[in-house]
Amino acid sequence: MKTLKYNGKTYQFTEDIQPKVEGITEYILTNTYNVRCEVVFENGTLVYINELD
């Protein structure tokens, strides 16, 4: 399980998250509360998490 913190919230995902060291990596994942989220990394650093549902 992968845990990410963003804007004071904790998100847990069961999917494997392996962002690229260079460039932008975007995932559409479902967290443990069954909420779909857009997760974006730039150069391996979390940029934002956007709840889609």
C-alpha positions, -999 to +999 in steps of 0.1 A: +000+000+000+013+035-009+005+064+014+007+100+002+001+132+021-012+163+002-028+195+016-032+180+051-050+149+039-036+113+038-043+092+008-038+054+006-036+035-026-031-002-032-016+003-067+021+004-073+033+040-078+067+045-094+070+081-107+097+089-133+128+107-120+126+131-150+094+144-165+057+142-155+040+111-144+002+110-140-019+083-124-057+078-120-060+057-089-088+047-064-080+053-028-090+031+001-123+051+005-132+042-031-126+078-044-109+081-078-080+105-077-057+121-103-022+119-089+006+140-106+043+139-100+070+161-117+106+148-116+096+123-089+080+149-066+043+149-058+027+180-074-010+175-066-038+150-059-072+159-074-103+139-062-124+132-093-156+117-078 
